[in-house]
Structures are given as structure tokens and as C-alpha cells.
Amino acid sequence: MNQLSSAAEFETAIKNGNVIVDFYAQWCGPCRGLSTTLDAIVKEHDVTVLKVDVDKYQSLASKHRVSSIPHLVFFKKGSKVHEQKGACSKKALEAVITKHFNS
């Protein structure tokens, strides 16, 4: 998984293939649990995960209408194709990947 290092990097990062943006915070327990699931997803699927700390990048979170975390936004070659609010299972994430990234 890739940690966002600057707000300017965001637009470039989402244009390259299949990207799941993980809006999270260090203090968020469900976010930490979802991080483990995303680690497994990256190993098994052709996706990149970009982690965005909402405390550090509030403007990006606001721009993408993140009102609660965890919040995942799925991009295919720069276009938003799906959003997932809250923690979810690996199986649910794989269903989204199959629907939006493997078509």
C-alpha cells in the first residue's frame, strides 16, 4: 500500500490503473482492521491502494465528501467507479473489484 506523501500526488496516483483510495485516520480502530483486509487484496488482485490520512489531508477528504471513516473510493484510470463507506469484508471488496475493475 502507498501512503500519500503530498496532495499534488493524489491526481497522478489515481490515473494509473485500478486504485482504491483508503481515507483513514491513525486513531480509527475500524480503519486499522480494514487495512489488514486491504493488504490481502493487494497481494491477490491487480490493484493499488493509496492511503490518505484525513487528519493530514482534510481538503482532499472534503473534496471527495468523506464524512466518516473508513471510506474507500475506487478509481479506474482516473474515473471514480464506486465508493464504500465503513468497514467491509474481503469478500465484499472482491465483489466490487470484480464488478468495476475486471470488466
Buried (B, 14 or more C-beta within 10 A) or exposed (E): EBEBEEEEEBEEBBEEEBBBBBBBBEEBEBBBEBBEBBEEBBEEBEBBBBBBBBEEBEEBBEEBEBEEBBBBBBBBEEEEBBBBBEBBEBEEBBEBBEEBBEE
